[in-house]
Amino acid sequence: MFQVRIHGRGGQGVVTGAEMLSIAAFLEGRHAQAFPSFGSERTGAPVVAFCRIADKEIRLREPVMEPDALIIQDATLLHQIDVFAGLSPNGYVVLNTNRSFEELGLGELFKRFRPERLITVSATDLSFKYVNRNAPNVPMLGAFAAASGLISLKSVEAAIREKFSGKVAEGNIAAATEAYNIALAAKEAAHA
């Protein structure tokens, strides 16, 4: 079973992102579950959502404490809460930022992780570029697909089409595709 924890703030589509990730996995023939965990339901409040993906039925229902991957949609959470709790050195981190891990003061922390599994992408910029709003969830799914190889970009596109239609769907697909390409290039550069 592969477990993903998504951190962000209310209004950034954290819960919708987890749902679309589970849809993408389901479309690839896997079992998946997605669920949120949040306190105050207001814009800007910290929100966490979880997604589990497996080849057989998932019976667990508790929050993901030891994730295989983190999707961090808001870099301001990095020094507010321990978003990295439970992540193994083999885990994936996809972070929404236009800064490097070193610039964020995380260089030392990430020396224990595999560099090809540490991806930054400016998902907020991409969401403004393609859908004209702060909705980094969809570009983050594209970046996650490239970083992990767990789901395909084609399945992410299909999940987007299940959730959205028309120009919103097309804009989100363009944002996810650009994020996917950015993350794939970063992953390949880390291997070099």
N, C-alpha and C positions, 0 to 999 in steps of 0.2 A: 504494500500500500504506500502511496505517495501522498504526503500531507503538505498543504500550503496554508500559510497564514498571511493574510493581507491586512496591512495597517494603513490607515488614512484618517481623514477627517470627514465629518458629516457634510454631505453635499458633493463629495468627489466620486461617488459611485462605487464605493468599496463593496457594498452588498451586491450590487448589480454585477460587478466584476467577478465576484465569487460564483454567482449564478451562471454567468456566461462561460466561465472556466469549466464548470461542471457540465454544462450543455455541450461544450466542445469535446470533452472527454467522452460523454455519452454517445455523441455522434461517431466517435471512433470505436464504439463497441465496448466501452468500459463501464464499470459501475462508478457512480460519483455522487457525492453529497456536498451541499453548500449551505452554510448557515452563519448568521451574524452573532456578534456579542457587543452590545453597547449599553452605555448608561443613559445619559441624557440624550434625547433624540433631537438635537439641534444642530444647525449648520455650524461647522467649525469644531465641534466636539470630537475627541478621538473615537474612532470606530475600528473594530477588528472584525474580520470575517474569515471564515475557514472553508477550505475545500479539501476533500479527500477523493483520491482517484485510485481504483483498484481493478484487478481482473476478475474479482469475485465479489459477492455481496458484502456490503460494509455494514457492520453491526454496531460499531462505535458511535457514540452520540456526544461525547464530551469535547470540549475545546481542544484544539491542537496545541500541545505543550512542547512537543519536540518536532518542529517542522523540518521537512526536507527542503523547503524553499520559503523565502520571504519575498513578498511583493510590498514594497514600501512606497506608497503613493504621495507621501508628504514628508520631506526631509526635516521639517521643523520638529517632528516627533523624535528624531534621533537622540537628542539630548534631554528629552522630557520623560520618556519611558524606555524601558529596556526591550526594544523591539527585537533584539538579537537573542533573547532568552531561549535556551533549548536548541539552538541551531548547531548542528554538528559541523566540523571542519570540511565535510564533503557537501555541505548544503549550498544552495543557490541563493543569491541576493540580487534582486532587480530593484533598483532605486531610482525614483523620479527626481532627477536633479541635472543641472548643467555644470556641476562642479565634480571634481574627482574625489575619491574617498579620502585622499590626503588633505585636500582643501577643506574637507568637512571635519578634519581632526580624527579620522578613523583609520589612518594608515597603519598604525601599530596593531590595532585590533585585527585588521584583515590580513596580516602576515601569516596567520594560521590557516587561512582559507585558500582554496585553489583559485588563482587569478582569473581563469577562464569562466568561472562561475560567479564572478562579481561584475555585474553589468549596471551601468548608469545610462539613463536615457531621459531626455528632457520631455517627458510625456505631457506636462502642462503646456509647454510651447506647441507641441504637436496638436493637442486638443483645441487650442485657440486657433491654430492655423487651419484646421480642417472642419471643426464644428462650432467655432466661435464661442467656446465656453470652457471653464475650468472643469474638465471631465477627464482626468488622466487614466481612468480605469481601463479604457479600451486600448490605448497605446501600450499600457503596461502589460496587457495580455499578449499583444504581439511580441513585445520584448521577451516576455517569459517563454513563449513558444520557441523563440530562437535560442535563448539561453539554455533551456532544459532539454529541448527535443522531445518533451513528453507529449505534446500535442502539436498538430500541424497548423500552419497559417491558414490552410483551407478550412479546417474545422473552426478556427477562431472567426473567420469570415462568415461561416454558416451560422455560428452562434449569434453573431452581430445581427444577421438578417432575421433571426428568430425574435430578437429583442426590439429591433428598430426597423423602420422602413424608409423608403424614399431617400431624400438628400441626407438625412441624419445617418442612415445606414451606410450610404456611399462615403460620406465624410469620415465616419468612424473606421470603415474598412481602409481608407487611404491612410489614416493616422496609424492604425495597427500595422499596416504593411511597411510604412516608413520606419516605425519603431522596431519592427522585426529585422529590417535590413541594417539598421544602426547596431542593434544588439548582436546580430550575426557577425558583422565586421569587427566589433569589439572582442567577441569570443575568439574569432580567428586570429586577431592581432595578439591576444594573450597567449595563444598556442605557439606563435612564432618565436 
